[in-house]
Amino acid sequence: MSLRQKFFVILAMLAVILGANAALSIWSIRFLERELAWPLRSAQPVLSGLHAIKRLGEQQANELGIGRFTLDELVDEDLITPDASEIAPRVLAIEQQIVQQLSDMERLESLRLRSGVSTTQNLRTRSQEIRVIAEQWGDSSGRDAYERLIERIEARHELIERIEGRIIEDAALANTHGQRLRMLIFTIIAVGLLGAGLVAVYSIILLRRWVLEPVERLREGAQHFAKGEFEHEIRVQTGDELGQLGDEFNHMASTIQSMQDERVERERLAAMGEMAQRTVHNLRTPLAGIRALAETTQSELEPDSDLREIQQRIISSVDRFEGWLQGMLRVSSPLELHHRAYHPLELVQGVIESHRGAAESRSVDLLLDVQQDPGEGIGDPDQLEHAVTALLSNAIDYAPSGTSVELVIGYIEGYWTLEVRDHGPGIPADLHVSIFRPYFTTRKGGTGIGLALVQRIIDQHRGTIEVRSPLNGDSEPGTAFAVRVRLDARVERKG
């Protein structure tokens, strides 16, 4: 996942949680308003209508005298019944208003929800009865009709009060239910806010893990690089652009370190080469004089003189010293390869045969293991022979008496391989790199030229050389030099 995609993921998470909380808040407010305000709004017109009918009924009661006397008192025979001819028309007129109010209430949508359809039907039936009784009372002026009229008006009044009480009770229940809903909505909003907080915290954690910590590691790595500590490695465990940038930093640091090491090595070799050339130049002239004097003296001696052997030893020592000086020049100067066809197996077999006498004098066996014949190669067989000779000579020198030196030759993907093993004391791990440096040696009387020259020859043939010591962990002493040489030395090495 790229860094841009990670930012989009964090922003999307925040946008989703913020949008969800906003939508939840809006829905909660509207839901709470509907659940709390709607019952009151729907009950208000019904209660207003019932209140109007009740007030009209109270006017009828006042006209009939109920406001001054109780029903029991009106039933008393001593009281005078009001004049029906004057009061009945007014009662009927008020009743007509009540009927009109009922008609208006029947058109209310909330009436059916608050009190039911039967409410207006009952009230209308009561009004019809009151109208009929009022008409009868107006015609007959009888006391019985008067009492029945009063009973019907009071009964309707009680019915209206019961209906109002039921509606008010429903409103109270709705209010209680609204309070519970309010607590539920507050809980939902609190949970939503808690979720938003958790998402925000998780987003901060992701931002720190994906961005801040890698940037901090890159900053620390840049500080180390600024101090010249190119071996410091930046560990950015991500696969995005920051991780790629960390890999580029590490690659850049290793490249700069390699370039500096190569530069130091070149300068060191150049200085040593210059010193070697001066040393060789200063020594060759007296050596040439010594050798010429020894040859002249030898030619003047009698054939049976004992001094002839001494002079020959002087000549041989001078020649060996001259060879050592030539080795110093080869190490400090570029090698020139003369490519031609050769057979690696035959080359190794020839080196083994030339060293078999020296090995037998030290009671060391030379064993050749051909895992696979690499066939024909193209390179400089003379230089390669020098390299194999140096490796085999070192192995024989370090091999204990009664042991063997094994040479294993094979083939791997365009390379011929050779491993030279001995069972000597081994090489310490901290010297595995130093032994290939020119003039570095741990052996008394050693020159430090052999392995350095071997590495240069192998490098010129697009190959590699590695050392392994001990052979098998700590259980078996000894040293193994593993060489891999390109069969066609003209082909550039990959990787």
C-alpha positions as CSV (number, residue, x, y, z in Angstrom):
1,M,0.0,0.0,0.0
2,S,1.5,3.4,-1.1
3,L,1.8,6.3,1.3
4,R,-1.0,8.2,-0.7
5,Q,-3.3,5.3,-0.3
6,K,-2.6,5.1,3.4
7,F,-3.5,8.8,3.8
8,F,-6.7,8.2,1.8
9,V,-7.5,5.3,4.2
10,I,-7.1,7.5,7.2
11,L,-9.1,10.4,5.7
12,A,-11.8,8.0,4.6
13,M,-12.1,6.6,8.1
14,L,-12.4,10.1,9.6
15,A,-14.9,11.2,6.9
16,V,-17.0,8.1,7.5
17,I,-17.1,8.4,11.2
18,L,-17.8,12.2,11.1
19,G,-20.5,11.7,8.5
20,A,-22.1,8.9,10.5
21,N,-22.1,11.0,13.6
22,A,-23.6,14.0,11.8
23,A,-26.3,11.8,10.2
24,L,-27.0,10.2,13.6
25,S,-27.3,13.5,15.4
26,I,-29.7,14.9,12.7
27,W,-31.8,11.8,12.8
28,S,-31.8,11.7,16.6
29,I,-33.0,15.3,16.8
30,R,-35.7,14.8,14.3
31,F,-36.8,11.5,15.8
32,L,-36.9,13.0,19.3
33,E,-38.9,16.0,18.0
34,R,-41.4,13.8,16.3
35,E,-41.8,11.5,19.3
36,L,-42.1,14.3,21.8
37,A,-43.8,17.2,20.0
38,W,-46.1,15.3,17.7
39,P,-48.3,13.8,20.5
40,L,-48.8,17.3,21.9
41,R,-49.5,18.9,18.6
42,S,-51.9,16.2,17.5
43,A,-53.8,16.3,20.9
44,Q,-54.1,20.1,20.9
45,P,-56.8,20.5,18.2
46,V,-58.8,17.6,19.7
47,L,-58.6,19.0,23.2
48,S,-59.6,22.4,21.8
49,G,-62.6,21.0,20.1
50,L,-63.7,19.0,23.2
51,H,-63.2,22.1,25.3
52,A,-65.4,24.2,23.0
53,I,-68.1,21.5,23.1
54,K,-67.8,21.4,26.9
55,R,-68.2,25.2,27.1
56,L,-71.2,25.2,24.9
57,G,-72.7,22.4,27.1
58,E,-72.1,24.6,30.2
59,Q,-74.0,27.4,28.4
60,Q,-76.9,25.0,27.9
61,A,-76.7,24.1,31.6
62,N,-76.8,27.7,32.6
63,E,-79.8,28.3,30.4
64,L,-81.6,25.4,32.1
65,G,-80.6,26.6,35.6
66,I,-78.2,23.8,36.4
67,G,-75.6,26.4,37.4
68,R,-77.8,27.6,40.3
69,F,-79.2,24.3,41.6
70,T,-78.1,20.7,41.7
71,L,-80.0,18.0,39.9
72,D,-81.6,16.8,43.2
73,E,-82.8,20.2,43.9
74,L,-84.3,20.6,40.4
75,V,-86.1,17.3,40.9
76,D,-87.8,18.7,44.0
77,E,-91.4,19.4,43.2
78,D,-91.5,22.7,45.0
79,L,-89.1,24.2,42.4
80,I,-90.6,25.9,39.4
81,T,-89.7,24.5,36.0
82,P,-88.3,27.2,33.7
83,D,-90.3,28.4,30.8
84,A,-89.7,26.0,27.9
85,S,-91.0,28.4,25.3
86,E,-88.1,30.8,25.9
87,I,-85.3,28.5,26.9
88,A,-85.7,25.5,24.5
89,P,-85.0,27.5,21.4
90,R,-81.8,28.9,22.9
91,V,-80.7,25.3,24.0
92,L,-81.4,24.0,20.5
93,A,-79.3,26.9,19.0
94,I,-76.4,26.1,21.2
95,E,-76.8,22.4,20.3
96,Q,-76.6,23.4,16.7
97,Q,-73.2,25.0,17.4
98,I,-72.1,21.8,19.1
99,V,-73.1,19.7,16.0
100,Q,-71.1,22.1,13.9
101,Q,-68.1,21.8,16.2
102,L,-68.4,18.0,16.0
103,S,-68.4,18.2,12.2
104,D,-65.2,20.3,12.3
105,M,-63.5,17.8,14.7
106,E,-64.4,14.9,12.4
107,R,-62.2,16.4,9.7
108,L,-59.1,16.3,12.0
109,E,-56.6,13.5,11.2
110,S,-55.4,13.5,14.8
111,L,-58.9,12.8,16.1
112,R,-58.8,9.2,15.0
113,L,-55.3,8.7,16.5
114,R,-56.0,10.5,19.8
115,S,-59.6,9.5,20.7
116,G,-60.8,7.2,18.0
117,V,-63.7,7.4,15.6
118,S,-66.3,6.3,18.1
119,T,-65.8,9.5,20.1
120,T,-67.5,11.8,17.7
121,Q,-70.1,9.1,17.0
122,N,-70.9,8.9,20.7
123,L,-71.0,12.7,21.1
124,R,-73.1,13.1,18.0
125,T,-75.5,10.4,19.3
126,R,-75.7,12.3,22.6
127,S,-76.4,15.6,20.8
128,Q,-79.1,14.0,18.7
129,E,-80.8,12.8,21.9
130,I,-80.4,16.2,23.6
131,R,-81.9,17.9,20.5
132,V,-84.9,15.5,20.4
133,I,-85.6,15.9,24.1
134,A,-85.2,19.7,23.9
135,E,-87.8,19.8,21.1
136,Q,-90.1,17.6,23.1
137,W,-89.6,19.8,26.2
138,G,-90.3,22.9,24.1
139,D,-93.6,21.4,22.8
140,S,-94.9,20.0,26.1
141,S,-93.1,22.1,28.8
142,G,-93.3,18.9,30.8
143,R,-91.0,18.4,33.8
144,D,-90.1,14.8,32.8
145,A,-88.6,16.1,29.5
146,Y,-86.8,18.8,31.4
147,E,-85.1,16.4,33.8
148,R,-84.2,14.0,31.0
149,L,-82.6,16.9,29.1
150,I,-80.5,17.9,32.1
151,E,-79.4,14.2,32.6
152,R,-78.3,14.0,28.9
153,I,-76.4,17.3,29.1
154,E,-74.5,16.2,32.3
155,A,-73.8,12.7,30.8
156,R,-72.3,14.3,27.7
157,H,-70.3,16.6,30.0
158,E,-68.9,13.6,31.9
159,L,-68.1,11.8,28.7
160,I,-66.1,14.8,27.4
161,E,-64.2,14.9,30.6
162,R,-63.4,11.2,30.4
163,I,-62.2,11.7,26.9
164,E,-60.0,14.6,27.9
165,G,-58.6,12.7,30.8
166,R,-57.7,9.8,28.5
167,I,-56.0,12.1,26.0
168,I,-54.1,13.9,28.7
169,E,-53.0,10.5,30.2
170,D,-51.9,9.4,26.7
171,A,-49.9,12.6,26.4
172,A,-48.3,11.9,29.8
173,L,-47.4,8.4,28.7
174,A,-45.9,9.8,25.5
175,N,-43.9,12.3,27.6
176,T,-42.5,9.4,29.7
177,H,-41.8,7.4,26.6
178,G,-40.1,10.5,25.1
179,Q,-37.8,10.7,28.2
180,R,-36.8,7.1,27.7
181,L,-36.2,7.8,24.0
182,R,-34.1,10.9,25.0
183,M,-31.9,8.7,27.2
184,L,-31.6,6.1,24.5
185,I,-30.7,8.7,21.9
186,F,-28.1,10.3,24.2
187,T,-26.6,6.8,24.7
188,I,-26.5,6.3,21.0
189,I,-24.8,9.7,20.4
190,A,-22.4,9.0,23.3
191,V,-21.5,5.6,21.7
192,G,-21.1,7.3,18.4
193,L,-18.8,9.9,19.8
194,L,-16.8,7.2,21.6
195,G,-16.5,5.4,18.3
196,A,-15.3,8.6,16.7
197,G,-12.8,9.0,19.4
198,L,-11.5,5.5,19.0
199,V,-11.3,5.9,15.3
200,A,-9.4,9.2,15.7
201,V,-7.0,7.5,18.2
202,Y,-6.5,4.6,15.8
203,S,-6.0,7.0,12.9
204,I,-3.3,8.8,15.0
205,I,-1.6,5.4,15.7
206,L,-1.7,4.5,12.0
207,L,-0.4,8.0,11.1
208,R,2.5,7.6,13.6
209,R,3.3,4.1,12.5
210,W,3.0,4.7,8.7
211,V,4.4,8.2,8.5
212,L,6.0,9.7,11.7
213,E,8.1,6.8,12.8
214,P,9.5,6.1,9.2
215,V,10.2,9.8,8.8
216,E,12.0,9.9,12.2
217,R,14.1,6.9,11.1
218,L,15.0,8.6,7.8
219,R,16.0,11.7,9.8
220,E,18.2,9.7,12.1
221,G,19.7,7.9,9.2
222,A,20.4,11.2,7.4
223,Q,22.2,12.5,10.6
224,H,24.4,9.3,10.6
225,F,25.2,9.8,6.9
226,A,26.1,13.4,7.5
227,K,28.6,12.2,10.1
228,G,30.1,9.8,7.6
229,E,28.6,6.7,9.4
230,F,27.7,5.0,6.1
231,E,27.5,1.5,7.7
232,H,24.3,2.7,9.6
233,E,21.3,1.0,8.1
234,I,17.9,2.6,8.0
235,R,15.2,0.1,9.0
236,V,11.8,1.2,7.5
237,Q,9.6,-1.8,7.6
238,T,7.0,-0.5,5.1
239,G,6.3,-1.2,1.5
240,D,5.3,2.3,0.5
241,E,7.3,5.3,-0.8
242,L,9.0,5.8,2.6
243,G,10.1,2.2,2.7
244,Q,11.5,2.6,-0.8
245,L,13.2,5.8,0.2
246,G,14.8,4.0,3.1
247,D,16.0,1.3,0.8
248,E,17.4,4.0,-1.5
249,F,19.2,5.6,1.4
250,N,20.8,2.3,2.4
251,H,21.8,1.6,-1.2
252,M,23.3,5.0,-1.5
253,A,25.2,4.6,1.8
254,S,26.6,1.2,0.8
255,T,27.5,2.7,-2.6
256,I,29.3,5.6,-1.0
257,Q,31.0,3.3,1.5
258,S,32.2,1.0,-1.3
259,M,33.4,4.0,-3.4
260,Q,35.3,5.3,-0.4
261,D,36.8,1.9,0.4
262,E,37.8,1.5,-3.3
263,R,39.3,4.9,-3.3
264,V,41.3,4.3,-0.1
265,E,42.4,0.9,-1.5
266,R,43.5,2.5,-4.8
267,E,45.4,5.2,-3.0
268,R,47.0,2.6,-0.7
269,L,47.9,0.3,-3.6
270,A,49.2,3.3,-5.6
271,A,51.4,4.3,-2.7
272,M,52.6,0.7,-2.1
273,G,53.1,0.3,-5.8
274,E,55.2,3.4,-6.0
275,M,57.2,2.2,-3.0
276,A,57.6,-1.2,-4.5
277,Q,58.8,0.2,-7.8
278,R,61.3,2.3,-6.1
279,T,62.4,-0.6,-3.9
280,V,62.7,-2.9,-7.0
281,H,64.6,-0.3,-9.0
282,N,67.0,0.3,-6.1
283,L,67.6,-3.5,-5.5
284,R,67.8,-4.7,-9.1
285,T,71.0,-3.0,-9.9
286,P,73.1,-4.4,-7.0
287,L,71.4,-7.8,-7.5
288,A,72.3,-7.8,-11.1
289,G,75.9,-7.0,-10.1
290,I,76.0,-9.7,-7.5
291,R,74.6,-12.3,-10.0
292,A,77.1,-11.2,-12.7
293,L,80.0,-11.4,-10.2
294,A,78.9,-14.9,-9.1
295,E,78.6,-16.1,-12.7
296,T,82.1,-14.7,-13.5
297,T,83.6,-16.2,-10.4
298,Q,81.9,-19.5,-11.1
299,S,83.3,-19.6,-14.7
300,E,86.8,-19.0,-13.5
301,L,86.8,-21.8,-10.9
302,E,88.0,-25.3,-11.5
303,P,85.3,-27.9,-12.3
304,D,86.0,-29.8,-9.1
305,S,86.2,-26.7,-6.9
306,D,83.9,-26.6,-3.8
307,L,83.3,-22.9,-4.4
308,R,81.3,-23.6,-7.6
309,E,78.3,-24.9,-5.5
310,I,78.5,-21.9,-3.3
311,Q,78.4,-19.6,-6.3
312,Q,75.5,-21.5,-7.8
313,R,73.6,-21.1,-4.5
314,I,74.3,-17.4,-4.7
315,I,72.9,-17.2,-8.3
316,S,69.8,-19.2,-7.3
317,S,69.2,-16.9,-4.3
318,V,69.5,-13.9,-6.5
319,D,67.0,-15.4,-9.0
320,R,64.5,-16.2,-6.2
321,F,64.9,-12.7,-4.9
322,E,64.3,-11.4,-8.4
323,G,61.2,-13.4,-8.6
324,W,60.0,-12.0,-5.3
325,L,60.6,-8.5,-6.7
326,Q,58.6,-9.4,-9.8
327,G,55.7,-10.5,-7.5
328,M,55.8,-7.2,-5.8
329,L,55.4,-5.4,-9.1
330,R,52.6,-7.7,-10.3
331,V,50.6,-7.1,-7.1
332,S,50.9,-3.3,-7.4
333,S,50.3,-3.1,-11.2
334,P,47.3,-4.0,-13.4
335,L,47.3,-7.5,-14.8
336,E,47.3,-8.1,-18.5
337,L,45.4,-11.2,-19.5
338,H,46.1,-13.1,-22.7
339,H,42.9,-14.9,-23.4
340,R,43.0,-18.3,-25.1
341,A,41.2,-21.6,-24.8
342,Y,42.2,-24.0,-21.9
343,H,40.8,-26.9,-19.9
344,P,40.3,-26.1,-16.2
345,L,40.5,-29.8,-15.2
346,E,43.8,-30.3,-17.0
347,L,45.2,-27.1,-15.5
348,V,44.4,-28.2,-12.0
349,Q,45.7,-31.7,-12.6
350,G,49.0,-30.2,-13.9
351,V,49.4,-28.1,-10.8
352,I,48.7,-31.1,-8.5
353,E,51.3,-33.2,-10.3
354,S,53.9,-30.4,-10.0
355,H,53.3,-30.3,-6.2
356,R,53.0,-33.9,-5.5
357,G,56.7,-34.3,-4.6
358,A,56.6,-31.4,-2.2
359,A,53.4,-32.8,-0.6
360,E,55.0,-36.3,-0.2
361,S,58.0,-34.8,1.5
362,R,55.6,-33.4,4.2
363,S,53.6,-36.7,4.3
364,V,50.5,-35.0,2.8
365,D,48.2,-36.6,0.3
366,L,46.8,-34.7,-2.6
367,L,43.2,-35.8,-3.5
368,L,41.3,-34.6,-6.5
369,D,37.5,-34.9,-6.6
370,V,35.9,-34.2,-10.0
371,Q,32.2,-33.6,-9.4
372,Q,31.7,-32.4,-13.0
373,D,34.1,-31.7,-15.8
374,P,33.6,-28.0,-16.7
375,G,34.8,-28.5,-20.2
376,E,36.7,-25.8,-22.1
377,G,37.1,-22.2,-20.9
378,I,38.6,-19.0,-22.3
379,G,41.0,-17.0,-20.1
380,D,44.6,-16.7,-19.2
381,P,45.7,-20.2,-18.2
382,D,49.2,-19.0,-17.1
383,Q,47.7,-16.5,-14.6
384,L,45.2,-19.1,-13.4
385,E,48.0,-21.6,-12.9
386,H,49.7,-19.1,-10.7
387,A,46.5,-18.7,-8.6
388,V,45.9,-22.4,-8.2
389,T,49.6,-22.9,-7.4
390,A,49.5,-20.3,-4.6
391,L,46.4,-21.9,-3.1
392,L,47.8,-25.4,-3.2
393,S,51.2,-24.3,-1.9
394,N,49.6,-22.6,1.1
395,A,47.4,-25.6,1.8
396,I,50.4,-28.0,1.7
397,D,52.4,-25.6,4.0
398,Y,49.6,-25.5,6.6
399,A,48.5,-29.2,6.4
400,P,49.7,-31.3,9.3
401,S,51.8,-34.4,8.6
402,G,49.7,-37.4,7.8
403,T,46.6,-35.5,6.6
404,S,45.4,-34.7,3.1
405,V,44.6,-31.7,0.9
406,E,41.4,-32.1,-1.1
407,L,40.7,-30.3,-4.4
408,V,37.1,-30.4,-5.6
409,I,36.4,-29.2,-9.1
410,G,33.0,-28.7,-10.6
411,Y,30.7,-26.6,-12.8
412,I,27.8,-24.2,-11.9
413,E,25.9,-22.0,-14.5
414,G,28.8,-20.7,-16.7
415,Y,31.5,-21.0,-14.0
416,W,34.0,-23.6,-13.2
417,T,34.6,-24.0,-9.4
418,L,37.5,-25.2,-7.3
419,E,37.7,-25.7,-3.6
420,V,41.0,-26.3,-1.9
421,R,40.8,-27.8,1.6
422,D,43.4,-28.4,4.3
423,H,43.1,-29.6,7.9
424,G,45.5,-27.2,9.4
425,P,45.0,-24.8,12.3
426,G,42.6,-22.6,10.3
427,I,42.3,-18.8,10.0
428,P,40.6,-16.6,12.6
429,A,37.3,-15.1,11.4
430,D,38.5,-11.5,11.9
431,L,41.3,-12.1,9.3
432,H,39.1,-13.5,6.5
433,V,39.2,-10.1,4.8
434,S,42.7,-9.0,5.7
435,I,44.5,-12.0,4.2
436,F,43.7,-10.8,0.7
437,R,45.3,-7.5,1.2
438,P,48.8,-7.0,-0.4
439,Y,51.8,-7.6,2.0
440,F,49.5,-8.8,4.8
441,T,50.8,-12.0,6.3
442,T,50.7,-13.9,9.6
443,R,53.3,-16.5,8.6
444,K,56.8,-16.0,9.6
445,G,58.9,-15.4,6.5
446,G,55.8,-14.8,4.4
447,T,55.5,-11.9,1.9
448,G,51.8,-11.3,1.9
449,I,51.8,-11.4,-1.9
450,G,50.3,-14.9,-2.7
451,L,46.6,-14.5,-1.8
452,A,46.5,-10.8,-2.9
453,L,47.7,-11.9,-6.3
454,V,45.2,-14.8,-6.3
455,Q,42.3,-12.5,-5.7
456,R,43.4,-10.1,-8.5
457,I,43.7,-13.0,-11.0
458,I,40.3,-14.3,-10.0
459,D,38.7,-10.8,-10.3
460,Q,40.3,-10.3,-13.7
461,H,38.5,-13.6,-14.8
462,R,35.1,-12.3,-13.6
463,G,35.1,-14.7,-10.7
464,T,35.0,-14.7,-6.9
465,I,37.0,-16.3,-4.0
466,E,35.8,-17.0,-0.5
467,V,37.4,-18.5,2.6
468,R,35.7,-20.8,5.1
469,S,37.4,-21.6,8.3
470,P,36.8,-23.8,10.3
471,L,35.5,-26.3,7.8
472,N,32.3,-27.5,9.6
473,G,31.5,-25.0,12.4
474,D,33.8,-25.4,15.4
475,S,33.9,-29.2,15.2
476,E,36.5,-29.6,12.4
477,P,39.6,-27.4,12.1
478,G,41.0,-26.5,8.7
479,T,40.5,-24.0,5.9
480,A,38.8,-24.1,2.5
481,F,39.3,-21.6,-0.3
482,A,36.3,-21.7,-2.7
483,V,37.0,-20.2,-6.2
484,R,34.5,-19.6,-8.9
485,V,35.8,-18.5,-12.3
486,R,33.8,-17.5,-15.4
487,L,34.4,-20.1,-18.1
488,D,34.5,-17.2,-20.6
489,A,36.5,-14.5,-18.9
490,R,35.5,-12.0,-21.6
491,V,31.9,-12.0,-20.3
492,E,31.0,-9.3,-17.7
493,R,30.1,-10.6,-14.3
494,K,26.4,-10.0,-13.3
495,G,25.4,-8.8,-9.8
